[in-house]
């Protein structure tokens, strides 16, 4: 997973040093999105955020600037994303993407709007399953939730953390032979 992340960092280098760019996981791709200059509303100022670099946010619209296939590192022109039973959202490079609706209550996390992360790492780990290496999960507020060690496509060990960052429990995962 570390090698995959390093390759993805190279592909995303133009976007990583500019805080106008944010990231989203969509069906094996990373979608690079840009905040608009005018009319941008988000819940980035909500209460309870532990670490903004790993927290999940949502907004009322973003520019789609790049779509990168996580396995091949090839750049795509579009990807469809469906969450739940709602209408799919089409992310197309160069287009402004609007959600069907936007919930104005800033403290609601999983509500209407385009969801994204401020940094690349949580976007990659959000939906991508590691074949080998470590897979990280964060809470919606950005605190580390778990680290899962994977080998040959199988989870072998999981460490779960408390909100304060201390280890809650570690478990080995066994499979029937």
Buried (B, 14 or more C-beta within 10 A) or exposed (E): BEEBBEBBEEBBEEBBEEEBBBBBBBEEBBBBBBBBEEEEEBBBEBEEBBBBEBBBBBBBBBBBBBBBBBEEEEEBEBBEBEEEEEEEBEBBBEEEBBBEEBBEEBEEBEBBBBBBBBBBBBBBBBBBEBBBBBBBBBBBBBBBBBBBBBEEEEBEBBBBBEEEEEEEEEEEEEEEE
